[in-house]
Amino acid sequence: MRWEIIDADEEVCCSTYGIGPLLGKLLTASEADDDQIRELLSGDTRLTTSNAECLVKACQRILKAARNHEMVFVGGDYDADGICSTAIMKKTLDKLRIKNGYYIPDRFKEGYGLSAATVELAVQKGYTLIMTVDNGVKAHEAIRRANELGVDIIITDHHRIEEEIETEYVVHPDYMEPEYEYLSGAGVALQISRYLTGEDDSLTAMAAVAAVADVMPLWRETRKIVRKGMDILKKGRPASLKALFIPGSAVNETTIAFQVVPKLNSVGRMNDISNVNTVVKYLLSENERVISDYAAQLNMVNDRRKELSASETKMAEEYCSDDEDFLLIRDERFHEGICGLTAGRIAGAQKKPVLVMAKNGDLWKGSGRSVPGFDLFAFFSSFSCLASFGGHEQAVGISVHQDDFEEFRHEITRKMEEMSFVFEEPVQQAVRISEYQCTMNNILDLEQASPYPKELFQPNFALCNCHAEKVQETAKVTRYRLENGMEAILYKRKGLPSPDHPERLIGRLSVNRWRNIITLQMEIEDIQ
């Protein structure tokens, strides 16, 4: 990894905003403007409610359903954002005493989004209003079927709108006030909930987890949701989400991303041994026994997901070739829900775009992950032999019929030859600081900017000419002690060397709180 060490003069920033030197250096290096800095430092967690025409119109239709004693069906999605969205909408309808039901499709058998078949089943069961959460802008066939059956359908989504949506009810950030531009699917659902039933701390916490899970830009209302949600989680609410944190760990965007989100996502990935629809009931439960038992099951499913991911990655590595610029890896033993994780690990290690595929009937279905500088979505967008395709620049999902696979393979080879792509290691940036600046107050001061938006300069700091000594080495980590007493942690999974006396450390700073023990800590990203 290549690093550019930035020397930032923090004096003006510190005096203007009344902040410490570490945060001052970080914001100076980020080149954030005055409005951005003031938003980062405001600490404002007062949530607002949209009055956009699209939202008001949809809410009026829901209230009509309440008055007329209609049954409302909610179609969700199997990732963390979709699960939280479904729970938010379910509880909102319950508060309104609307008889309702929900369904999240099987990732492998049914795929993403609301289907025409699900619409037909809902109508057969007596539902007269259908809603989507975190999906729907691409459900054109399902929408047409609802229209044919004379059933109103409300689309609530945040994904890109590429074609006209044939319903009068579409709630989407594109049609809302600028403050709501960065809402996740659960954020959109929360706006409907707030308009209809007011404030609900548990639902705010779910929307916060969803925003972190979907890596939404942490600005405007979404920033407030995440900050408010973390405050609620720190108080132990809702118990269902709090139970997913490792006992004794802090509540912040990092622990949400690495402790909570993978457990929610694992159920959708492992739908052959679990049912994603049960997670909604879990999130809304207030029964301590139910929460304890189900959280243990989620941990078990997630552990199984980790085991499969490790073994599948090991198998996939056997297919890697130095001669191939694009790694197309398939094996009938692969687990479809793990393909994306495997592709990500291989792409990171091999520095090449990767597509990992598993067998599903007469289809090869899989996920691709890219490297900086290679637009995976654009690469596959012109292929004519795909049974299904979707995604974005760095990640795609693809299905190919068995009979078309060789044509598919040849098309990849031909296109890569035309492109002559050469990977260039991106240059990372870190702000130079000194050990004496790493005090408790200065590191705590960094929390003012939490959660830190990924669009800005990332909060990496460089300690150059430092005096660090290796004090402990285990199977997973190497620990260094600095002269000022700070601890630097190097995780073995990062594949970095662990010299006895490093002179330069680059990483992220935090105050680590573990079982009432507080330490100043750097998580090492690079070491020399």
Wavefront OBJ file of the C-alpha trace (Angstrom):
o trace
v 0.000 0.000 0.000
v 1.341 3.426 -0.965
v 0.920 6.330 1.422
v 1.149 10.088 1.110
v 1.950 11.712 4.444
v 0.253 15.107 4.734
v 1.540 17.910 6.916
v -1.489 19.955 7.975
v -1.308 23.282 9.807
v -4.215 23.062 12.204
v -3.956 26.434 13.954
v -6.593 28.312 11.936
v -9.064 25.419 12.080
v -8.536 24.947 15.824
v -8.990 28.620 16.651
v -11.997 29.039 14.330
v -13.967 26.060 15.621
v -12.552 25.608 19.123
v -11.281 22.080 18.568
v -8.154 20.116 19.452
v -5.055 19.624 17.286
v -5.825 16.116 16.013
v -9.310 17.007 14.803
v -7.968 20.302 13.494
v -5.305 18.537 11.431
v -7.834 16.027 10.134
v -10.371 18.639 9.011
v -7.655 20.841 7.503
v -6.302 17.895 5.508
v -9.814 16.915 4.405
v -10.331 20.339 2.807
v -13.881 20.316 4.148
v -15.681 23.633 3.678
v -17.158 25.738 6.484
v -20.681 24.350 6.091
v -19.416 20.767 6.218
v -17.261 21.402 9.277
v -20.089 23.079 11.142
v -22.392 20.183 10.300
v -19.794 17.684 11.512
v -19.321 19.536 14.796
v -22.924 20.513 15.458
v -23.896 17.400 17.375
v -27.495 18.031 16.294
v -29.623 14.889 16.635
v -33.042 16.537 16.340
v -34.774 14.517 13.645
v -37.137 16.124 11.165
v -40.047 14.807 9.123
v -40.463 15.262 5.403
v -43.529 16.949 3.995
v -42.737 16.029 0.411
v -45.771 15.536 -1.788
v -44.805 11.938 -2.598
v -44.630 11.020 1.097
v -47.829 12.821 2.083
v -49.734 11.160 -0.754
v -48.537 7.684 0.239
v -49.330 8.310 3.904
v -52.829 9.457 3.026
v -53.338 6.168 1.175
v -52.146 4.226 4.245
v -54.512 6.194 6.498
v -57.326 5.418 4.071
v -56.466 1.737 4.482
v -56.749 2.166 8.256
v -60.179 3.832 7.962
v -61.492 1.184 5.576
v -60.056 -1.755 7.551
v -57.971 -2.877 4.600
v -55.181 -5.433 4.784
v -51.729 -4.119 3.843
v -48.891 -6.276 2.509
v -45.211 -5.246 2.845
v -42.582 -6.639 0.461
v -39.064 -6.382 1.887
v -35.464 -7.240 1.044
v -32.995 -9.731 2.540
v -30.087 -7.443 3.476
v -29.711 -5.469 6.716
v -31.300 -2.336 5.248
v -34.235 -4.304 3.837
v -34.788 -6.250 7.072
v -34.748 -3.060 9.168
v -37.048 -1.351 6.638
v -39.544 -4.200 6.908
v -39.485 -4.074 10.725
v -40.028 -0.297 10.711
v -43.020 -0.547 8.380
v -44.473 -3.541 10.211
v -44.418 -1.760 13.587
v -45.846 1.423 12.038
v -48.812 -0.451 10.570
v -49.312 -2.238 13.883
v -49.486 1.122 15.673
v -52.180 2.204 13.245
v -54.020 -1.060 13.976
v -53.894 -2.015 10.331
v -54.001 -5.741 9.702
v -50.798 -6.446 7.820
v -48.359 -9.054 6.624
v -44.879 -9.014 5.163
v -42.588 -11.210 3.104
v -38.883 -11.095 2.295
v -38.040 -13.292 -0.720
v -35.576 -16.173 -0.655
v -32.274 -14.870 -1.990
v -31.558 -18.053 -3.965
v -34.960 -19.305 -5.110
v -36.720 -15.989 -5.769
v -34.017 -13.346 -6.045
v -34.224 -9.649 -5.301
v -37.348 -7.536 -5.097
v -41.110 -7.853 -5.292
v -42.292 -10.365 -7.899
v -45.541 -10.637 -9.859
v -46.117 -14.050 -8.249
v -45.923 -12.530 -4.768
v -48.397 -9.819 -5.806
v -50.835 -12.485 -6.999
v -50.524 -14.441 -3.751
v -51.047 -11.279 -1.683
v -54.216 -10.427 -3.592
v -55.491 -13.995 -3.217
v -55.067 -13.651 0.557
v -57.155 -10.478 0.638
v -54.552 -7.716 0.702
v -55.846 -4.570 -0.998
v -52.758 -2.382 -0.587
v -49.199 -3.489 -1.332
v -46.057 -1.654 -0.205
v -42.375 -2.220 -0.909
v -39.504 -1.218 1.356
v -35.886 -0.892 0.180
v -36.898 -2.211 -3.242
v -39.471 -1.630 -5.957
v -38.078 0.890 -8.431
v -37.149 -2.039 -10.706
v -40.203 -4.213 -9.924
v -41.965 -3.234 -13.145
v -43.529 -6.641 -13.767
v -44.903 -6.793 -10.207
v -46.267 -3.251 -10.480
v -47.973 -4.028 -13.799
v -49.554 -7.124 -12.255
v -50.843 -5.105 -9.287
v -52.321 -2.575 -11.698
v -54.001 -5.350 -13.698
v -55.510 -6.755 -10.499
v -56.746 -3.326 -9.436
v -54.640 -3.192 -6.273
v -52.854 -0.002 -5.226
v -49.108 -0.336 -4.762
v -46.815 2.048 -2.854
v -43.134 1.911 -3.793
v -40.704 3.059 -1.101
v -37.084 2.736 -2.164
v -33.789 4.617 -2.411
v -32.090 2.831 -5.310
v -31.521 4.513 -8.658
v -34.636 5.116 -10.745
v -33.852 4.156 -14.331
v -37.345 3.799 -15.816
v -40.746 5.331 -15.200
v -42.558 3.626 -12.317
v -46.179 2.922 -13.225
v -47.868 3.785 -9.940
v -48.987 7.075 -8.461
v -47.358 6.239 -5.119
v -43.548 6.409 -5.127
v -41.669 7.591 -2.014
v -38.020 8.126 -2.902
v -35.259 10.573 -1.861
v -35.186 11.906 -5.434
v -38.711 13.254 -4.875
v -38.139 14.561 -1.347
v -36.555 17.703 0.094
v -32.735 18.007 -0.208
v -32.362 17.246 3.529
v -33.404 13.645 2.806
v -31.134 13.035 -0.175
v -29.011 10.350 1.490
v -31.685 8.194 3.111
v -31.329 4.426 3.027
v -34.360 2.229 2.445
v -34.960 2.148 6.186
v -34.500 5.917 6.298
v -37.350 6.306 3.811
v -39.490 3.908 5.868
v -38.658 5.905 9.004
v -39.907 9.099 7.358
v -43.249 7.439 6.622
v -43.364 6.135 10.192
v -42.592 9.555 11.681
v -45.265 11.214 9.544
v -47.903 8.645 10.550
v -47.062 7.789 14.167
v -44.360 10.186 15.374
v -41.077 9.509 17.182
v -40.015 5.951 18.019
v -36.521 5.399 19.429
v -36.351 1.723 18.507
v -37.201 2.435 14.875
v -34.646 5.261 14.760
v -31.978 2.836 15.982
v -32.942 0.360 13.244
v -32.672 3.088 10.600
v -29.245 4.024 11.991
v -27.983 0.450 11.679
v -29.402 0.281 8.138
v -27.650 3.498 7.076
v -24.307 2.148 8.306
v -24.991 -1.216 6.636
v -25.689 0.401 3.265
v -22.686 2.738 3.622
v -24.850 5.800 3.036
v -23.245 9.278 2.890
v -23.358 10.523 6.477
v -24.732 13.989 5.864
v -27.996 15.833 6.525
v -30.884 13.790 7.948
v -29.007 10.515 7.597
v -26.209 11.853 9.792
v -28.742 12.852 12.437
v -30.396 9.423 12.271
v -27.094 7.625 12.812
v -26.025 9.913 15.664
v -29.410 9.690 17.367
v -29.565 5.949 16.769
v -26.159 5.397 18.366
v -27.223 7.407 21.418
v -30.287 5.161 21.729
v -28.227 1.978 21.309
v -25.816 3.140 24.016
v -28.805 3.134 26.367
v -29.500 -0.489 25.475
v -32.493 0.039 23.180
v -33.851 -1.807 21.377
v -32.738 -4.903 23.268
v -32.819 -6.972 20.061
v -30.113 -4.878 18.409
v -28.080 -4.340 21.569
v -27.876 -8.128 21.986
v -25.939 -8.355 18.717
v -22.986 -6.339 20.017
v -20.093 -8.181 21.634
v -20.593 -7.746 25.409
v -18.484 -4.906 26.762
v -17.790 -3.277 23.397
v -18.500 0.360 22.571
v -21.352 1.486 20.343
v -20.089 3.349 17.286
v -20.252 3.105 13.508
v -17.354 0.609 13.474
v -18.912 -1.828 15.935
v -22.258 -1.521 14.147
v -20.573 -2.310 10.823
v -18.490 -5.240 12.057
v -20.546 -6.730 14.892
v -24.223 -6.105 14.113
v -24.576 -5.786 10.337
v -22.837 -9.089 9.421
v -25.216 -10.999 11.709
v -28.271 -9.461 10.065
v -26.859 -10.054 6.585
v -25.810 -13.630 7.367
v -29.423 -14.847 7.520
v -30.119 -13.728 3.960
v -26.831 -15.226 2.782
v -27.504 -18.501 4.613
v -31.184 -18.821 3.756
v -30.744 -22.559 3.258
v -30.304 -23.001 7.043
v -32.285 -19.991 8.295
v -35.320 -17.857 7.423
v -34.750 -14.153 6.941
v -38.415 -13.387 7.670
v -37.930 -14.431 11.292
v -35.409 -11.631 11.836
v -38.184 -9.034 11.546
v -40.060 -10.627 14.454
v -36.812 -10.722 16.421
v -36.066 -7.029 15.884
v -39.542 -6.092 17.109
v -39.549 -8.452 20.083
v -39.375 -7.171 23.657
v -39.292 -10.620 25.240
v -35.913 -11.127 26.942
v -35.938 -14.905 26.505
v -36.853 -14.675 22.827
v -34.142 -12.080 22.258
v -31.486 -14.094 24.077
v -32.314 -17.343 22.259
v -32.596 -15.775 18.813
v -29.412 -13.698 19.216
v -27.577 -16.943 19.988
v -29.007 -18.443 16.789
v -27.900 -15.407 14.783
v -24.396 -15.773 16.186
v -24.406 -19.449 15.195
v -25.562 -18.666 11.628
v -22.939 -15.932 11.332
v -20.215 -18.274 12.601
v -21.253 -20.823 9.986
v -21.113 -18.075 7.358
v -17.545 -17.266 8.468
v -16.528 -20.924 8.245
v -17.973 -21.303 4.746
v -16.405 -18.046 3.632
v -12.960 -19.163 4.809
v -13.199 -22.620 3.211
v -14.655 -21.281 -0.044
v -11.930 -18.641 -0.278
v -9.320 -21.371 0.146
v -10.929 -23.373 -2.683
v -11.191 -20.280 -4.888
v -7.510 -19.479 -4.413
v -6.675 -22.734 -6.211
v -8.288 -21.334 -9.371
v -6.244 -18.125 -9.358
v -3.729 -17.713 -12.149
v -1.099 -15.060 -12.674
v -1.814 -15.280 -16.414
v -5.422 -14.130 -16.079
v -6.230 -10.412 -15.841
v -9.838 -11.188 -14.903
v -10.464 -14.061 -12.498
v -13.591 -16.034 -13.419
v -13.987 -18.702 -10.751
v -16.803 -21.269 -10.587
v -17.330 -24.471 -8.665
v -20.432 -26.533 -7.967
v -19.314 -26.797 -4.317
v -19.545 -23.033 -3.785
v -22.337 -21.561 -1.658
v -24.253 -18.918 -3.586
v -24.674 -16.664 -0.563
v -20.933 -16.580 0.075
v -19.769 -15.823 -3.483
v -19.631 -12.050 -2.945
v -17.539 -12.368 0.216
v -15.179 -14.775 -1.528
v -14.866 -12.502 -4.555
v -14.053 -9.559 -2.297
v -11.264 -11.437 -0.528
v -9.759 -12.710 -3.777
v -9.947 -9.293 -5.471
v -8.206 -7.703 -2.489
v -5.430 -10.287 -2.450
v -4.908 -10.658 -6.207
v -5.495 -6.993 -7.152
v -7.720 -8.086 -10.037
v -11.442 -7.971 -10.821
v -13.061 -11.251 -9.769
v -16.323 -13.071 -10.444
v -17.126 -16.087 -8.237
v -20.040 -18.303 -9.333
v -22.022 -21.198 -7.860
v -24.364 -23.677 -9.601
v -28.111 -23.173 -9.235
v -30.094 -25.511 -11.487
v -29.127 -24.737 -15.077
v -27.715 -21.363 -14.033
v -24.324 -20.217 -12.836
v -25.059 -17.467 -10.335
v -22.509 -15.343 -8.588
v -21.062 -12.064 -7.474
v -18.217 -9.949 -8.758
v -15.927 -7.571 -6.910
v -13.580 -5.073 -8.481
v -10.433 -3.104 -7.742
v -9.961 0.687 -7.887
v -9.939 1.932 -11.461
v -11.996 -0.905 -12.948
v -15.725 -0.285 -13.463
v -17.238 -3.738 -13.166
v -20.788 -2.608 -13.943
v -19.739 -0.864 -17.160
v -17.630 -3.885 -18.132
v -20.600 -6.288 -18.080
v -23.338 -3.889 -19.156
v -22.938 -4.711 -22.879
v -22.919 -8.516 -22.470
v -25.849 -10.129 -24.305
v -25.628 -13.620 -22.777
v -26.602 -12.752 -19.197
v -29.713 -14.254 -17.620
v -29.680 -11.521 -14.973
v -27.405 -8.630 -14.079
v -27.242 -5.763 -11.600
v -24.918 -3.849 -9.326
v -22.580 -0.885 -9.447
v -18.979 0.069 -10.237
v -17.299 -2.101 -7.611
v -19.795 -4.975 -7.168
v -22.151 -6.897 -9.468
v -24.490 -9.873 -9.359
v -24.689 -12.040 -12.479
v -26.500 -15.169 -13.680
v -25.554 -17.105 -16.816
v -27.275 -20.159 -18.317
v -25.104 -23.261 -18.518
v -25.416 -23.325 -22.329
v -24.166 -19.736 -22.558
v -21.226 -20.076 -20.185
v -18.447 -20.654 -22.713
v -19.648 -17.682 -24.760
v -19.639 -15.682 -21.526
v -16.073 -16.764 -20.722
v -14.826 -15.884 -24.207
v -16.511 -12.474 -24.036
v -14.655 -11.697 -20.789
v -11.322 -12.711 -22.325
v -11.920 -10.706 -25.498
v -13.006 -7.589 -23.662
v -10.075 -7.719 -21.236
v -7.669 -7.978 -24.186
v -9.239 -4.881 -25.718
v -9.000 -2.931 -22.459
v -5.390 -3.791 -21.493
v -6.233 -2.921 -17.887
v -3.290 -2.515 -15.510
v -3.993 -2.174 -11.805
v -2.324 0.745 -10.051
v -2.172 0.683 -6.282
v -4.120 3.724 -5.075
v -2.305 6.238 -2.931
v -3.705 6.478 0.583
v -3.326 9.606 2.666
v -2.522 10.052 6.346
v -1.985 13.144 8.501
v 1.361 13.461 10.260
v 1.070 13.853 14.030
v 3.395 13.501 16.998
v 3.131 11.160 19.972
v 2.717 14.013 22.454
v -0.473 15.077 20.631
v -2.031 11.637 21.272
v -3.613 12.499 24.596
v -6.915 11.310 25.991
v -8.581 14.688 25.424
v -7.285 15.072 21.880
v -8.380 11.592 20.815
v -11.761 12.000 22.499
v -12.070 15.272 20.597
v -12.083 13.258 17.339
v -15.426 11.801 18.377
v -17.034 15.173 17.671
v -16.826 14.337 13.973
v -18.262 10.850 14.447
v -19.727 9.265 12.408
v -17.088 10.384 9.923
v -18.320 10.663 6.306
v -16.419 8.426 3.899
v -16.519 11.171 1.255
v -13.944 13.201 3.203
v -10.270 12.506 3.813
v -10.242 9.288 5.822
v -9.163 9.641 9.474
v -5.745 7.983 9.210
v -2.849 9.404 11.197
v 0.891 8.844 10.751
v 3.376 8.593 13.608
v 6.817 8.948 12.044
v 10.132 8.389 13.859
v 8.159 6.902 16.728
v 9.518 4.624 19.406
v 7.333 1.537 19.510
v 8.214 -1.822 20.954
v 6.526 -5.159 20.356
v 5.039 -6.262 23.647
v 2.752 -9.144 22.748
v 2.049 -11.382 19.790
v -0.858 -13.798 19.483
v -2.367 -15.805 16.643
v -4.536 -12.860 15.634
v -2.772 -9.636 16.707
v 0.543 -7.989 17.468
v 0.530 -5.281 20.136
v 2.992 -2.400 20.343
v 3.566 -0.032 23.231
v 4.514 3.605 22.536
v 6.449 5.906 24.843
v 3.314 7.878 25.707
v 1.592 4.678 26.848
v -0.644 4.346 23.776
v -1.198 0.854 22.400
v -0.960 0.131 18.663
v -2.761 -2.979 17.393
v -1.764 -4.834 14.235
v -4.272 -7.460 13.079
v -2.594 -10.433 11.388
v -5.407 -10.681 8.812
v -4.050 -7.514 7.165
v -0.958 -9.424 6.036
v 1.503 -6.742 7.159
v 4.972 -7.411 8.608
v 5.419 -7.027 12.370
v 8.911 -5.636 13.059
v 10.115 -5.583 16.666
v 10.860 -1.851 16.637
v 8.843 -0.063 13.921
v 9.643 3.570 13.157
v 6.441 4.526 11.333
v 2.885 3.625 12.224
v -0.203 4.635 10.241
v -3.694 3.991 11.488
v -6.862 5.191 13.195
v -6.989 6.513 16.731
v -9.580 5.746 19.347
v -10.218 5.508 23.035
v -10.802 1.821 23.613
v -13.265 0.999 26.357
v -13.377 -2.657 27.320
v -14.868 -3.932 30.561
v -14.202 -0.644 32.383
v -10.589 -0.551 31.151
v -9.811 2.537 29.056
v -6.763 2.707 26.766
v -5.571 4.990 23.983
v -5.293 2.928 20.849
v -4.210 3.000 17.212
v -5.442 0.328 14.826
v -2.517 -0.061 12.424
v -3.148 0.215 8.680
v 0.535 0.317 7.691
v 3.825 -0.264 9.491
v 7.529 0.169 8.726
l 1 2 3 4 5 6 7 8 9 10 11 12 13 14 15 16 17 18 19 20 21 22 23 24 25 26 27 28 29 30 31 32 33 34 35 36 37 38 39 40 41 42 43 44 45 46 47 48 49 50 51 52 53 54 55 56 57 58 59 60 61 62 63 64 65 66 67 68 69 70 71 72 73 74 75 76 77 78 79 80 81 82 83 84 85 86 87 88 89 90 91 92 93 94 95 96 97 98 99 100 101 102 103 104 105 106 107 108 109 110 111 112 113 114 115 116 117 118 119 120 121 122 123 124 125 126 127 128 129 130 131 132 133 134 135 136 137 138 139 140 141 142 143 144 145 146 147 148 149 150 151 152 153 154 155 156 157 158 159 160 161 162 163 164 165 166 167 168 169 170 171 172 173 174 175 176 177 178 179 180 181 182 183 184 185 186 187 188 189 190 191 192 193 194 195 196 197 198 199 200 201 202 203 204 205 206 207 208 209 210 211 212 213 214 215 216 217 218 219 220 221 222 223 224 225 226 227 228 229 230 231 232 233 234 235 236 237 238 239 240 241 242 243 244 245 246 247 248 249 250 251 252 253 254 255 256 257 258 259 260 261 262 263 264 265 266 267 268 269 270 271 272 273 274 275 276 277 278 279 280 281 282 283 284 285 286 287 288 289 290 291 292 293 294 295 296 297 298 299 300 301 302 303 304 305 306 307 308 309 310 311 312 313 314 315 316 317 318 319 320 321 322 323 324 325 326 327 328 329 330 331 332 333 334 335 336 337 338 339 340 341 342 343 344 345 346 347 348 349 350 351 352 353 354 355 356 357 358 359 360 361 362 363 364 365 366 367 368 369 370 371 372 373 374 375 376 377 378 379 380 381 382 383 384 385 386 387 388 389 390 391 392 393 394 395 396 397 398 399 400 401 402 403 404 405 406 407 408 409 410 411 412 413 414 415 416 417 418 419 420 421 422 423 424 425 426 427 428 429 430 431 432 433 434 435 436 437 438 439 440 441 442 443 444 445 446 447 448 449 450 451 452 453 454 455 456 457 458 459 460 461 462 463 464 465 466 467 468 469 470 471 472 473 474 475 476 477 478 479 480 481 482 483 484 485 486 487 488 489 490 491 492 493 494 495 496 497 498 499 500 501 502 503 504 505 506 507 508 509 510 511 512 513 514 515 516 517 518 519 520 521 522 523 524 525 526 527 528
